[in-house]
Amino acid sequence: MKQSFIVIGHGLTDLFEFQTIIEYNHARISDILMLHTPLSKDKLSSACIIMKPTEGRHFQAIYTILEGIKYPYPEANKKFDLIQSWAEAYDIQVKGLDVKSRSEFAEDDLYFTYLKGVLRLEHYLPPLQ
């Protein structure tokens, strides 16, 4: 199965695309995750929508706003609160994981490979077959 990160952006307007994905595809959503980088200098978070695998299990999309949200602890922020409220409207719990920052990797492909490994280890993605 191919699992791919689809970056929908890094900024404010992309947040509303994220909302639309939740609204129109909530039945296909497996998980919504916040990937936090609390040990990095900037302390940013990525918001991820992990979709259920497609029929036939050949593809699984992970839509993400890549490090476009301020770390929400100890003080929450508007972007984080919006994502929480959109998920709650469809009874989806937003979960969080601490991960390395994208800046620690030479290329985005290496970063996404690292994230897939973390998500498999935490059972958010199925193992490779």
Secondary structure, 3 states (H helix, E strand, C coil): CEEEEEEEECCHHHHHHHHHHHHHHHHHEEEEEEEECCCCCCCEEEEEEEECCCCCCCEEEEEEEEEEEECCCCCCCHHHHHHHHHHHHCCCCEEEEECCCHHHCCCHHHHHHHHHHHHHHCCCCCCCC
